[in-house]
Amino acid sequence: MPDRHPQHDLFICDVADAVLKDVMQHMEHPFYSLSKKPEMAVRRYDHNGNWVEIKPSYKGLATIYDKDILIYCISQIMHKLRGGEAVSRRVRINTHDLLIFTNRGTAGKDYAALVEAIDRLSGTRISTNIRTGDEEQYDTFGLIDAASIRRKHGLDGRLLWCEVELSNWVFNAIQAQEVLTLHKDYFRLRKPIERRVYEIARKHCGRQASWTIGLDTLLKKSGSKSSLKEFRRAVRHLVDHDHLPDYNVRFDEVSDNVTFTNRGTLLASDIVDAEPLPRVRLSADVYAKAKEAAPGWDVYVLEQEWRGWMTEAPRNPDAAFVGFCRKWFERRGRP
């Protein structure tokens, strides 16, 4: 997609995986439809007794394009937090700025599409259970709780601005900084599946040199309704055109594995206002203690979670890591 409004600022990914990361361990499933047609079916994901349901409104499930509004709101809040400003769940949106930020057109139909997107976001509901020992908790929440739209009077009245009130779930995750920076060319990806595959790569590969995943697992994580054959064709397209931001994509036809390789752009372009953490080193024997603290879990995966969670270097890295694993196991139990 052409860069309609050239700009060089990066922005912050939404936090759709934040709750699932706590509730369903590593089952990061999509909340958003990849279809341009209204998706009316309820999505449900089950794993080890935990489940998540995503329920659309009568206008359909929120789409990956609707998600642009959340990305914009979260970016605004993160910018204020880093500047030491007060923030709230209610975000005033300059609609013209939003359209430019998300690389959209600025015609009347583009403003009308924002109203439809806000309706789908506010109507999509998420329900989940959390099992702890012999108790079970049920929660239901939305992506946004309320919205206000101001426009000129009349059927063809120009959209002036709107306000979106984020749900507590989204806002709490932002304050906990459970967010990721995305490349600005995310909005230039034309196909929904390309955006979703980039998000998965950004979350799981991150700053690693490379990351490999099976094609069938990638299809499941993507939320695509395509057949495996159709999805394989889409991945081949990504390989052939090599236009995914931050990551090169390789597909092994024999093993049916997809490998993402870091292009090196992430380290150079990722905006971090705070000073980077010094490299925290762990001793060789700490992993055995970590396995005892979190039996059944891959301690190297937990190490990545721990390093991403840290806000400052601990005085005793080994003890801090083992403590993190112990808390992780207490909250989630066996995988």
KEVEXTI-821563 format. One line per 8 residues: their letters; for each residue z, x, y of N, C-alpha, C. Coordinates in steps of 0.05 Angstrom, whole numbers. Layout:
a) Z,X,Y,Z,X,Y,Z,X,Y; ...
***
This chain:
mpdrhpqh) 0,17,-24,0,0,0,0,18,25; -15,11,46,-16,28,70,11,28,84; 16,49,98,41,51,114,35,38,141; 42,12,143,35,-4,166,50,5,191; 74,14,187,91,22,210,104,49,204; 90,71,208,100,97,200,128,102,211; 147,108,194,174,115,202,185,133,181; 204,150,189,213,171,171,242,169,162
dlficdva) 255,147,169,283,143,161,284,133,132; 304,143,117,309,133,91,327,109,93; 332,95,71,349,72,72,364,70,46; 382,51,45,401,49,23,394,27,4; 395,34,-22,389,15,-43,411,-7,-44; 404,-30,-53,424,-51,-57,442,-44,-80; 463,-59,-84,484,-52,-103,484,-71,-127; 461,-80,-135,459,-100,-156,471,-90,-182
davlkdvm) 471,-64,-187,482,-54,-212,512,-49,-211; 525,-52,-188,552,-44,-185,571,-60,-204; 568,-86,-204,586,-102,-221,580,-97,-251; 554,-97,-257,547,-93,-286,557,-66,-295; 558,-46,-278,567,-20,-286,597,-22,-295; 612,-40,-282,640,-43,-289,643,-63,-313; 626,-83,-313,630,-105,-333,617,-99,-359; 592,-88,-358,577,-85,-383,569,-56,-387
qhmehpfy) 587,-38,-379,582,-9,-383,554,-1,-373; 537,8,-391,512,19,-382,489,-1,-384; 495,-26,-385,474,-46,-388,465,-56,-361; 452,-39,-345,444,-46,-318,419,-63,-319; 423,-89,-318,401,-108,-320,393,-118,-293; 368,-126,-289,359,-135,-263,368,-163,-256; 373,-168,-231,380,-194,-221,355,-208,-209; 334,-194,-205,311,-204,-189,286,-209,-206
slskkpem) 272,-230,-199,247,-236,-212,225,-216,-203; 208,-208,-222,185,-191,-216,160,-208,-214; 163,-234,-215,139,-251,-214,135,-262,-186; 110,-266,-179,104,-277,-153,104,-308,-154; 106,-319,-179,110,-348,-182,139,-354,-186; 149,-377,-177,177,-384,-180,187,-382,-209; 208,-367,-213,220,-364,-239,244,-382,-241; 244,-402,-258,264,-422,-259,284,-419,-282
avrrydhn) 278,-401,-301,295,-398,-325,321,-383,-318; 342,-390,-332,368,-375,-330,366,-350,-346; 374,-328,-335,375,-303,-350,403,-298,-360; 405,-289,-385,432,-283,-396,430,-257,-412; 450,-240,-407,451,-215,-422,479,-213,-434; 479,-206,-460,504,-203,-476,507,-175,-486; 532,-165,-486,537,-138,-496,566,-136,-503; 572,-132,-529,600,-128,-538,620,-149,-527
gnwveikp) 611,-174,-528,629,-195,-519,629,-201,-489; 616,-184,-474,613,-189,-445,586,-201,-440; 583,-217,-420,558,-229,-414,554,-233,-384; 530,-235,-376,522,-240,-348,500,-261,-348; 502,-281,-331,481,-301,-327,472,-301,-298; 446,-301,-294,434,-303,-267,420,-330,-266; 429,-348,-248,418,-375,-247,403,-379,-221; 378,-388,-223,362,-393,-199,368,-420,-186
sykglati) 360,-423,-161,362,-449,-148,336,-464,-154; 334,-488,-143,309,-504,-148,285,-490,-136; 289,-470,-118,266,-455,-107,259,-431,-123; 275,-426,-144,269,-403,-161,288,-380,-157; 287,-361,-176,304,-337,-175,295,-319,-152; 314,-306,-139,308,-287,-118,290,-265,-130; 269,-257,-115,250,-237,-125,257,-209,-114; 243,-190,-126,247,-162,-118,237,-158,-89
ydkdiliy) 220,-175,-79,212,-174,-51,233,-186,-33; 246,-207,-42,268,-219,-27,291,-199,-23; 293,-182,-42,314,-161,-42,312,-143,-17; 288,-141,-5,284,-125,19,304,-132,41; 310,-158,42,329,-167,63,357,-155,58; 365,-154,33,391,-142,26,391,-112,32; 369,-99,25,367,-70,30,370,-65,60; 357,-81,76,359,-78,105,388,-82,115
cisqimhk) 401,-103,105,428,-109,113,447,-87,105; 444,-77,80,462,-56,70,457,-30,86; 432,-25,93,426,-1,109,440,-2,136; 439,-26,148,452,-29,174,482,-24,172; 495,-35,152,523,-32,148,531,-3,143; 515,10,125,521,38,119,518,56,144; 498,49,160,494,65,185,519,62,203; 530,38,205,554,34,221,578,48,209
lrggeavs) 581,46,183,604,58,170,604,88,175; 581,101,172,579,130,176,583,137,205; 579,118,223,584,123,252,612,116,260; 629,107,241,656,100,248,659,73,261; 638,56,260,639,30,273,651,9,254; 661,-13,266,672,-35,251,648,-51,238; 652,-61,214,631,-76,200,643,-102,190; 626,-121,184,634,-146,172,613,-155,153
rrvrinth) 619,-177,139,600,-187,119,576,-200,133; 579,-208,158,558,-222,172,541,-202,187; 515,-202,182,496,-183,193,475,-197,209; 472,-190,235,451,-201,252,425,-186,247; 404,-200,241,378,-188,234,358,-194,256; 347,-173,268,324,-176,285,299,-177,266; 287,-201,265,267,-206,245,243,-187,248; 236,-181,273,213,-163,278,219,-135,267
dlliftnr) 244,-126,272,252,-100,261,252,-99,231; 261,-122,219,261,-123,190,233,-121,178; 214,-135,190,187,-134,180,175,-106,182; 181,-93,203,171,-65,207,185,-47,187; 211,-50,184,227,-33,166,217,-35,137; 209,-59,129,201,-64,102,170,-62,98; 157,-51,118,128,-46,116,112,-72,112; 120,-94,125,106,-119,123,90,-124,148
gtagkdya) 73,-144,146,58,-152,170,77,-168,189; 67,-174,213,83,-188,233,70,-214,242; 53,-225,224,40,-251,230,60,-274,225; 51,-298,233,69,-321,229,77,-325,200; 58,-321,182,64,-325,153,85,-306,143; 87,-282,155,107,-263,147,135,-271,155; 137,-284,179,163,-294,187,171,-318,170; 151,-335,163,157,-358,146,166,-349,118
alveaidr) 155,-327,109,163,-317,82,192,-308,82; 202,-298,105,230,-290,106,249,-313,102; 242,-336,114,259,-360,110,260,-368,81; 237,-368,68,236,-375,39,253,-355,23; 252,-329,30,267,-309,16,297,-313,19; 305,-320,43,334,-325,48,343,-348,31; 327,-369,29,334,-392,12,338,-384,-17; 320,-367,-27,323,-359,-55,347,-341,-59
lsgtrist) 352,-323,-40,375,-306,-42,401,-322,-42; 403,-341,-25,428,-357,-23,431,-375,-47; 409,-383,-59,411,-401,-82,415,-388,-109; 410,-362,-111,414,-348,-136,444,-343,-141; 454,-351,-164,482,-348,-170,485,-330,-195; 506,-315,-195,512,-296,-217,539,-303,-229; 540,-307,-255,565,-313,-269,569,-292,-290; 594,-285,-294,601,-264,-314,629,-267,-324
nirtgdee) 634,-256,-347,661,-255,-358,670,-226,-359; 696,-221,-357,707,-195,-360,730,-197,-381; 726,-182,-403,746,-183,-424,764,-159,-423; 790,-163,-422,809,-142,-422,831,-148,-442; 831,-134,-465,850,-139,-486,845,-167,-497; 866,-184,-497,863,-211,-508,859,-232,-486; 852,-223,-461,847,-241,-439,818,-240,-431; 809,-261,-419,781,-263,-409,781,-276,-381
qydtfgli) 766,-264,-363,764,-274,-336,735,-283,-331; 732,-306,-318,705,-316,-311,702,-314,-280; 679,-303,-271,674,-301,-243,646,-311,-238; 642,-324,-215,616,-332,-206,613,-326,-176; 590,-316,-168,586,-308,-140,556,-307,-134; 550,-303,-109,522,-302,-101,515,-276,-88; 490,-274,-79,481,-250,-65,488,-252,-35; 483,-275,-24,491,-281,3,505,-308,3
daasirrk) 526,-311,20,541,-336,21,531,-356,41; 519,-346,63,510,-364,84,489,-350,101; 473,-366,116,453,-355,133,448,-374,157; 442,-362,180,435,-378,204,408,-367,214; 391,-385,222,364,-377,231,359,-390,259; 351,-374,278,345,-384,305,315,-381,310; 302,-403,319,274,-402,325,268,-419,349; 245,-415,361,236,-431,383,231,-460,373
hgldgrll) 235,-479,391,232,-507,383,203,-514,376; 199,-531,356,172,-539,348,165,-529,321; 145,-541,309,136,-534,282,127,-505,280; 114,-496,301,103,-469,301,121,-450,317; 146,-457,320,164,-441,336,168,-413,323; 168,-394,341,171,-366,332,200,-361,323; 202,-347,301,228,-339,290,240,-317,308; 264,-322,319,276,-303,338,294,-284,323
wcevelsn) 314,-294,309,332,-277,294,346,-294,273; 359,-280,255,375,-294,235,400,-278,229; 420,-291,218,444,-278,210,449,-284,180; 457,-264,166,462,-267,137,491,-258,132; 505,-275,117,532,-268,109,532,-260,80; 536,-234,75,536,-224,48,560,-234,32; 557,-236,6,579,-244,-11,600,-222,-12; 625,-229,-19,646,-209,-21,639,-188,-41
wvfnaiqa) 625,-196,-63,618,-177,-84,600,-155,-72; 579,-163,-58,561,-144,-46,575,-127,-25; 591,-140,-8,604,-125,14,624,-105,4; 640,-113,-16,660,-95,-28,647,-71,-40; 624,-75,-53,610,-52,-65,599,-33,-44; 590,-44,-21,581,-27,1,604,-10,11; 627,-23,16,650,-8,26,659,13,7; 655,8,-19,662,29,-39,640,50,-42
qevltlhk) 619,46,-26,596,65,-25,583,67,-52; 581,44,-66,566,43,-92,537,38,-85; 525,56,-71,497,53,-62,482,79,-66; 456,76,-66,438,99,-69,417,99,-47; 409,122,-38,388,125,-18,361,123,-32; 343,107,-21,316,104,-31,296,119,-13; 274,126,-24,252,138,-9,239,116,8; 230,123,32,218,104,50,192,92,38
dyfrlrkp) 179,106,20,154,96,8,159,75,-13; 184,69,-18,191,46,-36,176,21,-28; 175,16,-1,163,-8,9,132,-7,8; 121,16,1,92,19,-2,83,14,-30; 102,11,-49,95,5,-76,86,-24,-78; 61,-28,-87,49,-54,-85,58,-73,-107; 63,-63,-131,69,-80,-153,99,-82,-158; 109,-106,-164,138,-109,-169,148,-90,-191
ierrvyei) 133,-86,-212,142,-69,-234,145,-40,-225; 128,-31,-206,130,-4,-196,157,0,-181; 164,-20,-165,189,-19,-150,213,-17,-170; 212,-35,-190,234,-36,-209,236,-10,-225; 214,1,-234,214,26,-249,225,49,-231; 218,49,-205,228,70,-187,259,67,-185; 269,42,-182,297,38,-180,312,49,-205; 301,43,-228,314,53,-253,314,83,-254
arkhcgrq) 292,95,-246,290,124,-246,310,136,-225; 312,123,-202,330,133,-181,359,132,-190; 365,111,-205,393,108,-213,400,126,-236; 382,129,-256,389,143,-280,381,173,-279; 358,178,-267,350,206,-265,364,219,-241; 364,205,-219,378,215,-195,368,242,-187; 387,261,-185,380,289,-177,376,307,-201; 378,296,-225,373,312,-249,344,322,-249
aswtigld) 339,343,-264,312,354,-266,294,334,-280; 304,320,-301,287,300,-314,305,281,-330; 293,259,-338,308,239,-353,288,224,-370; 295,219,-396,276,206,-415,288,180,-425; 271,160,-428,280,134,-438,258,122,-456; 265,107,-476,246,94,-493,231,72,-479; 206,68,-485,190,48,-471,202,20,-475; 211,13,-499,222,-14,-503,248,-18,-487
tllkksgs) 264,3,-485,289,2,-469,282,-1,-439; 262,14,-430,254,12,-402,244,-16,-396; 229,-28,-414,220,-55,-410,243,-74,-408; 263,-71,-425,287,-89,-424,302,-86,-397; 305,-61,-388,320,-56,-363,304,-67,-339; 278,-67,-341,261,-75,-319,263,-104,-313; 268,-120,-334,269,-149,-330,241,-162,-330; 221,-146,-336,193,-156,-336,189,-176,-359
ksslkefr) 174,-196,-354,167,-216,-375,141,-207,-390; 131,-184,-384,107,-174,-397,112,-168,-427; 91,-168,-442,93,-159,-470,95,-129,-470; 104,-117,-492,105,-88,-494,78,-76,-490; 57,-89,-499,30,-78,-496,22,-78,-466; 28,-99,-452,22,-101,-423,39,-81,-407; 64,-78,-415,82,-59,-401,73,-30,-406; 63,-25,-430,53,2,-436,29,9,-418
ravrhlvd) 12,-11,-413,-10,-8,-395,-1,-2,-367; 20,-16,-358,30,-11,-331,42,17,-328; 55,27,-349,66,54,-348,44,74,-348; 23,70,-363,0,88,-363,-12,89,-334; -13,66,-321,-23,66,-293,-7,83,-275; 20,82,-278,38,99,-263,32,129,-268; 28,135,-294,22,163,-302,-4,172,-289; -25,155,-292,-51,163,-282,-52,167,-252
hdhlpdyn) -39,150,-238,-40,151,-208,-19,168,-196; 3,172,-210,25,191,-202,33,186,-173; 39,161,-166,46,155,-138,74,146,-135; 91,148,-156,119,139,-153,134,159,-135; 149,149,-115,164,168,-98,185,183,-114; 190,207,-107,212,224,-117,208,233,-146; 193,219,-163,192,225,-191,163,225,-202; 157,244,-218,133,244,-233,138,230,-260
vrfdevsd) 119,215,-270,122,200,-295,104,211,-317; 116,216,-340,100,223,-363,106,204,-386; 85,198,-402,88,180,-424,79,193,-450; 96,195,-470,90,206,-496,82,183,-514; 56,181,-520,45,160,-537,56,161,-565; 63,184,-575,72,187,-602,101,176,-605; 119,186,-588,147,177,-589,153,152,-574; 133,143,-558,137,119,-540,160,123,-521
nvtftnrg) 163,148,-511,183,155,-492,171,160,-464; 185,151,-444,177,156,-416,196,176,-404; 185,197,-391,201,218,-379,196,219,-349; 217,218,-334,216,220,-304,225,248,-297; 209,262,-281,215,289,-272,218,289,-242; 240,301,-233,246,302,-204,226,319,-190; 213,308,-169,193,323,-154,206,343,-134; 233,341,-130,246,359,-112,248,348,-84
tllasdiv) 237,324,-79,237,312,-52,264,300,-46; 279,292,-67,304,278,-63,325,296,-49; 327,321,-58,347,339,-46,340,345,-17; 315,347,-11,307,354,17,309,331,36; 306,306,26,304,284,44,328,265,44; 345,267,24,367,249,22,386,253,46; 392,232,60,409,234,84,438,231,76; 454,250,81,483,249,75,497,260,100
daeplprv) 512,243,113,525,251,138,549,270,133; 562,266,110,586,283,104,577,310,93; 594,329,95,589,355,83,586,353,53; 567,366,41,564,364,12,588,376,-3; 595,364,-26,617,374,-41,611,401,-53; 630,419,-54,625,444,-69,622,439,-98; 608,456,-112,604,452,-141,630,453,-156; 637,431,-169,662,429,-184,657,437,-213
rlsadvya) 671,457,-222,666,468,-249,688,458,-268; 680,451,-292,699,443,-313,700,464,-334; 723,467,-347,726,486,-368,713,476,-394; 707,494,-412,692,487,-436,708,468,-454; 735,471,-454,751,455,-473,759,428,-461; 751,421,-437,760,396,-425,746,372,-438; 722,377,-450,707,355,-461,721,343,-486; 735,360,-501,750,350,-524,772,332,-515
kakeaapg) 786,339,-493,807,322,-482,795,296,-471; 771,298,-459,758,274,-448,751,255,-470; 743,265,-494,736,248,-516,760,234,-527; 783,247,-526,808,234,-535,816,213,-515; 811,218,-489,819,198,-468,801,174,-468; 775,177,-476,756,155,-476,741,155,-503; 754,148,-525,741,149,-551,717,131,-552; 695,141,-564,671,125,-567,651,129,-544
wdvyvleq) 660,140,-522,642,143,-499,629,171,-499; 605,172,-488,591,197,-484,604,211,-460; 619,232,-464,634,244,-442,616,258,-422; 592,265,-430,573,277,-410,562,256,-391; 559,231,-402,552,209,-384,575,203,-365; 599,203,-376,623,198,-359,625,220,-338; 618,244,-345,619,266,-325,601,260,-301; 577,249,-307,558,242,-285,570,220,-268
ewrgwmte) 583,200,-281,595,178,-266,618,190,-248; 633,208,-259,656,219,-245,646,236,-221; 626,251,-225,615,268,-203,604,250,-181; 591,228,-188,581,210,-168,602,194,-154; 625,191,-167,648,176,-156,664,192,-136; 666,219,-140,683,236,-124,675,235,-95; 694,235,-77,690,238,-49,699,265,-38; 716,279,-54,724,306,-46,730,322,-71
aprnpdaa) 729,348,-70,733,365,-93,763,364,-101; 770,358,-126,798,357,-134,810,385,-137; 836,386,-134,850,412,-137,849,421,-166; 852,402,-185,851,408,-213,828,392,-226; 804,402,-226,781,386,-236,785,377,-265; 795,393,-282,799,385,-310,817,361,-312; 840,362,-299,859,340,-300,847,315,-287; 832,318,-266,820,296,-252,799,282,-269
fvgfcrkw) 783,298,-284,763,287,-301,775,272,-324; 794,284,-337,807,271,-360,821,245,-351; 833,245,-328,846,221,-317,825,200,-311; 802,208,-301,780,189,-296,771,176,-323; 768,192,-344,760,182,-370,781,163,-381; 806,169,-377,827,152,-387,826,125,-374; 823,125,-347,822,100,-332,797,84,-340; 775,98,-344,750,86,-352,754,70,-379
ferrgrp) 767,83,-398,772,71,-424,791,47,-422; 812,50,-405,831,28,-401,818,3,-390; 798,7,-373,785,-16,-360,763,-28,-378; 751,-11,-395,727,-21,-409,730,-22,-439; 749,-7,-450,751,-5,-479,728,10,-491; 724,6,-517,702,20,-531,675,9,-523; 654,26,-522,628,16,-515,616,-1,-538
***
